[in-house]
Amino acid sequence: MDRGSLTQRLIHASEGNFAVQVLRQKLDTPKLSERRALGLATRRVALIREVILLGNSVPWVYARSVIPLSTLTGRLRSLRHLDNKPLGALLFEDPTMRREPVEVACHTHANRQLPAKLGKLDAPLWGRRSVFRLDQKPLLVSEVFLPGFKPYNQNLCFGYLPKP
């Protein structure tokens, strides 16, 4: 439920041994729940970026960002070319950044849609997402905490939801 920079926390937890592995970045149609969160009309495409955040060479977080084309204008055009730079670092450095409420979910095997590259993950996984606004333009960031992230590596999905 921390509203600060996950990127900064991961860099600290890995003692600087942090990396971003880009799985894909392309124009595509967002999922229905993503379109609703961003207020996008049906058939609107957006820049979709999927990455794995690694700490000490271990996959810790799967992140999916959905950036509407209308957001990728003006000075924010540079978001098209992040390469292996962490989006989170840019978000929290931007003085115009505003974050909307964080949504939390427990992803079970039945409702999980993760890239095949992550392999078979049977355990429930916690995730969160929120809409960020830069210059009042929206983008959605979703993060799923993977089993290799040891500070998180406990089965909370069948217990309780931690209080913020």
C-alpha positions as YAML, in Angstrom:
chain: A
units: angstrom
residues:
- id: 1
  name: MET
  ca: [0.00, 0.00, 0.00]
- id: 2
  name: ASP
  ca: [3.07, 2.22, -0.01]
- id: 3
  name: ARG
  ca: [2.38, 5.20, -2.26]
- id: 4
  name: GLY
  ca: [6.06, 6.02, -2.74]
- id: 5
  name: SER
  ca: [8.34, 4.89, -5.53]
- id: 6
  name: LEU
  ca: [8.51, 1.10, -5.82]
- id: 7
  name: THR
  ca: [11.55, 1.55, -8.06]
- id: 8
  name: GLN
  ca: [13.44, 3.35, -5.29]
- id: 9
  name: ARG
  ca: [12.48, 0.66, -2.77]
- id: 10
  name: LEU
  ca: [13.67, -2.09, -5.11]
- id: 11
  name: ILE
  ca: [16.96, -0.30, -5.79]
- id: 12
  name: HIS
  ca: [17.50, 0.02, -2.04]
- id: 13
  name: ALA
  ca: [16.48, -3.61, -1.30]
- id: 14
  name: SER
  ca: [18.85, -4.89, -4.01]
- id: 15
  name: GLU
  ca: [21.67, -2.62, -2.81]
- id: 16
  name: GLY
  ca: [21.78, -1.09, -6.29]
- id: 17
  name: ASN
  ca: [21.75, -4.38, -8.18]
- id: 18
  name: PHE
  ca: [18.51, -3.49, -9.96]
- id: 19
  name: ALA
  ca: [17.57, -3.91, -13.62]
- id: 20
  name: VAL
  ca: [14.59, -3.54, -15.94]
- id: 21
  name: GLN
  ca: [14.04, -6.26, -18.52]
- id: 22
  name: VAL
  ca: [11.64, -5.17, -21.27]
- id: 23
  name: LEU
  ca: [9.39, -8.00, -22.38]
- id: 24
  name: ARG
  ca: [7.41, -5.99, -24.89]
- id: 25
  name: GLN
  ca: [6.56, -2.43, -25.78]
- id: 26
  name: LYS
  ca: [4.12, -1.77, -28.58]
- id: 27
  name: LEU
  ca: [0.87, -0.13, -29.57]
- id: 28
  name: ASP
  ca: [-2.01, -2.42, -28.69]
- id: 29
  name: THR
  ca: [-5.57, -2.43, -27.37]
- id: 30
  name: PRO
  ca: [-5.74, -2.28, -23.57]
- id: 31
  name: LYS
  ca: [-7.80, -4.79, -21.59]
- id: 32
  name: LEU
  ca: [-11.35, -3.76, -20.67]
- id: 33
  name: SER
  ca: [-10.47, -3.02, -17.03]
- id: 34
  name: GLU
  ca: [-7.51, -0.91, -18.17]
- id: 35
  name: ARG
  ca: [-9.69, 1.08, -20.58]
- id: 36
  name: ARG
  ca: [-12.19, 1.70, -17.80]
- id: 37
  name: ALA
  ca: [-9.48, 2.85, -15.38]
- id: 38
  name: LEU
  ca: [-8.17, 5.30, -17.98]
- id: 39
  name: GLY
  ca: [-11.55, 6.33, -19.39]
- id: 40
  name: LEU
  ca: [-10.59, 5.14, -22.88]
- id: 41
  name: ALA
  ca: [-13.14, 4.35, -25.54]
- id: 42
  name: THR
  ca: [-13.39, 0.88, -27.09]
- id: 43
  name: ARG
  ca: [-10.89, 0.22, -29.90]
- id: 44
  name: ARG
  ca: [-8.51, 2.92, -28.68]
- id: 45
  name: VAL
  ca: [-4.92, 1.80, -28.81]
- id: 46
  name: ALA
  ca: [-2.28, 2.73, -26.30]
- id: 47
  name: LEU
  ca: [1.41, 2.14, -25.77]
- id: 48
  name: ILE
  ca: [1.62, -1.01, -23.66]
- id: 49
  name: ARG
  ca: [4.89, -1.75, -21.91]
- id: 50
  name: GLU
  ca: [5.54, -4.96, -20.03]
- id: 51
  name: VAL
  ca: [8.70, -5.37, -17.99]
- id: 52
  name: ILE
  ca: [10.24, -7.48, -15.27]
- id: 53
  name: LEU
  ca: [11.93, -5.61, -12.44]
- id: 54
  name: LEU
  ca: [14.91, -7.61, -11.21]
- id: 55
  name: GLY
  ca: [16.72, -7.34, -7.92]
- id: 56
  name: ASN
  ca: [20.03, -9.17, -7.63]
- id: 57
  name: SER
  ca: [19.22, -10.78, -11.03]
- id: 58
  name: VAL
  ca: [16.02, -12.32, -9.60]
- id: 59
  name: PRO
  ca: [12.59, -11.43, -11.08]
- id: 60
  name: TRP
  ca: [10.84, -9.49, -8.30]
- id: 61
  name: VAL
  ca: [8.00, -7.63, -10.02]
- id: 62
  name: TYR
  ca: [6.12, -7.91, -13.30]
- id: 63
  name: ALA
  ca: [4.91, -4.46, -14.38]
- id: 64
  name: ARG
  ca: [2.51, -3.49, -17.15]
- id: 65
  name: SER
  ca: [2.04, 0.14, -18.12]
- id: 66
  name: VAL
  ca: [-0.71, 1.44, -20.38]
- id: 67
  name: ILE
  ca: [-0.07, 4.89, -21.81]
- id: 68
  name: PRO
  ca: [-2.81, 6.42, -23.99]
- id: 69
  name: LEU
  ca: [-1.62, 8.02, -27.21]
- id: 70
  name: SER
  ca: [-3.09, 11.33, -26.02]
- id: 71
  name: THR
  ca: [-0.63, 11.21, -23.10]
- id: 72
  name: LEU
  ca: [2.34, 10.71, -25.43]
- id: 73
  name: THR
  ca: [2.35, 14.29, -26.69]
- id: 74
  name: GLY
  ca: [4.44, 17.35, -25.94]
- id: 75
  name: ARG
  ca: [7.18, 16.78, -23.41]
- id: 76
  name: LEU
  ca: [5.72, 13.37, -22.53]
- id: 77
  name: ARG
  ca: [6.57, 12.13, -26.03]
- id: 78
  name: SER
  ca: [9.83, 10.85, -24.48]
- id: 79
  name: LEU
  ca: [7.85, 8.08, -22.71]
- id: 80
  name: ARG
  ca: [7.79, 6.28, -26.08]
- id: 81
  name: HIS
  ca: [11.51, 5.57, -25.74]
- id: 82
  name: LEU
  ca: [12.08, 4.35, -22.19]
- id: 83
  name: ASP
  ca: [14.08, 1.29, -23.27]
- id: 84
  name: ASN
  ca: [15.33, -0.34, -20.07]
- id: 85
  name: LYS
  ca: [14.89, 2.77, -17.91]
- id: 86
  name: PRO
  ca: [12.43, 2.38, -15.03]
- id: 87
  name: LEU
  ca: [9.19, 4.28, -15.59]
- id: 88
  name: GLY
  ca: [8.76, 4.67, -11.84]
- id: 89
  name: ALA
  ca: [11.89, 6.78, -11.53]
- id: 90
  name: LEU
  ca: [10.54, 9.22, -14.14]
- id: 91
  name: LEU
  ca: [7.09, 9.36, -12.55]
- id: 92
  name: PHE
  ca: [8.30, 10.27, -9.08]
- id: 93
  name: GLU
  ca: [10.77, 12.86, -10.37]
- id: 94
  name: ASP
  ca: [8.05, 14.73, -12.27]
- id: 95
  name: PRO
  ca: [6.72, 17.71, -10.27]
- id: 96
  name: THR
  ca: [3.34, 17.50, -12.06]
- id: 97
  name: MET
  ca: [2.78, 13.84, -11.06]
- id: 98
  name: ARG
  ca: [-0.43, 13.03, -9.23]
- id: 99
  name: ARG
  ca: [-1.33, 9.50, -8.21]
- id: 100
  name: GLU
  ca: [-4.90, 8.29, -7.96]
- id: 101
  name: PRO
  ca: [-5.92, 5.66, -5.37]
- id: 102
  name: VAL
  ca: [-4.07, 2.34, -5.39]
- id: 103
  name: GLU
  ca: [-6.14, -0.74, -6.24]
- id: 104
  name: VAL
  ca: [-4.96, -4.04, -4.74]
- id: 105
  name: ALA
  ca: [-5.77, -7.54, -6.00]
- id: 106
  name: CYS
  ca: [-4.83, -11.12, -5.28]
- id: 107
  name: HIS
  ca: [-4.14, -12.89, -8.56]
- id: 108
  name: THR
  ca: [-4.94, -16.59, -8.43]
- id: 109
  name: HIS
  ca: [-4.02, -19.06, -11.15]
- id: 110
  name: ALA
  ca: [-7.56, -18.79, -12.56]
- id: 111
  name: ASN
  ca: [-7.56, -15.00, -13.04]
- id: 112
  name: ARG
  ca: [-3.88, -14.37, -13.71]
- id: 113
  name: GLN
  ca: [-2.66, -13.19, -17.11]
- id: 114
  name: LEU
  ca: [1.12, -13.10, -16.92]
- id: 115
  name: PRO
  ca: [3.62, -13.52, -19.75]
- id: 116
  name: ALA
  ca: [4.72, -17.09, -20.46]
- id: 117
  name: LYS
  ca: [8.33, -15.99, -19.98]
- id: 118
  name: LEU
  ca: [7.70, -15.95, -16.22]
- id: 119
  name: GLY
  ca: [7.04, -19.70, -16.29]
- id: 120
  name: LYS
  ca: [4.41, -21.57, -14.34]
- id: 121
  name: LEU
  ca: [3.44, -19.73, -11.17]
- id: 122
  name: ASP
  ca: [0.89, -21.67, -9.13]
- id: 123
  name: ALA
  ca: [0.83, -19.64, -5.91]
- id: 124
  name: PRO
  ca: [-1.53, -16.66, -5.56]
- id: 125
  name: LEU
  ca: [0.26, -13.36, -6.17]
- id: 126
  name: TRP
  ca: [-0.50, -9.87, -4.88]
- id: 127
  name: GLY
  ca: [-0.68, -7.03, -7.32]
- id: 128
  name: ARG
  ca: [-1.59, -3.38, -7.36]
- id: 129
  name: ARG
  ca: [-2.30, -0.70, -9.91]
- id: 130
  name: SER
  ca: [-2.98, 2.99, -10.06]
- id: 131
  name: VAL
  ca: [-3.51, 5.75, -12.55]
- id: 132
  name: PHE
  ca: [-0.82, 8.42, -12.57]
- id: 133
  name: ARG
  ca: [-1.29, 11.83, -14.12]
- id: 134
  name: LEU
  ca: [1.56, 13.83, -15.62]
- id: 135
  name: ASP
  ca: [0.52, 17.28, -16.79]
- id: 136
  name: GLN
  ca: [-3.01, 15.98, -16.03]
- id: 137
  name: LYS
  ca: [-2.56, 13.25, -18.69]
- id: 138
  name: PRO
  ca: [-3.25, 9.67, -17.51]
- id: 139
  name: LEU
  ca: [-1.24, 6.48, -17.59]
- id: 140
  name: LEU
  ca: [-1.89, 3.23, -15.76]
- id: 141
  name: VAL
  ca: [0.79, 1.22, -13.97]
- id: 142
  name: SER
  ca: [0.08, -2.33, -12.76]
- id: 143
  name: GLU
  ca: [2.57, -4.34, -10.70]
- id: 144
  name: VAL
  ca: [2.49, -8.00, -9.64]
- id: 145
  name: PHE
  ca: [4.88, -9.13, -6.92]
- id: 146
  name: LEU
  ca: [6.57, -12.37, -7.95]
- id: 147
  name: PRO
  ca: [7.57, -15.30, -5.69]
- id: 148
  name: GLY
  ca: [11.26, -14.36, -5.95]
- id: 149
  name: PHE
  ca: [10.60, -11.11, -4.09]
- id: 150
  name: LYS
  ca: [11.56, -12.42, -0.65]
- id: 151
  name: PRO
  ca: [10.30, -9.52, 1.51]
- id: 152
  name: TYR
  ca: [6.87, -10.29, 0.10]
- id: 153
  name: ASN
  ca: [7.20, -14.06, -0.15]
- id: 154
  name: GLN
  ca: [4.39, -15.11, 2.18]
- id: 155
  name: ASN
  ca: [0.90, -16.38, 1.53]
- id: 156
  name: LEU
  ca: [-1.39, -13.46, 2.37]
- id: 157
  name: CYS
  ca: [-4.10, -14.14, -0.20]
- id: 158
  name: PHE
  ca: [-6.02, -16.45, 2.07]
- id: 159
  name: GLY
  ca: [-5.53, -14.46, 5.23]
- id: 160
  name: TYR
  ca: [-6.22, -10.77, 5.37]
- id: 161
  name: LEU
  ca: [-5.57, -7.63, 3.42]
- id: 162
  name: PRO
  ca: [-2.92, -5.54, 5.19]
- id: 163
  name: LYS
  ca: [-4.11, -2.13, 6.30]
- id: 164
  name: PRO
  ca: [-2.51, 0.90, 4.60]
...
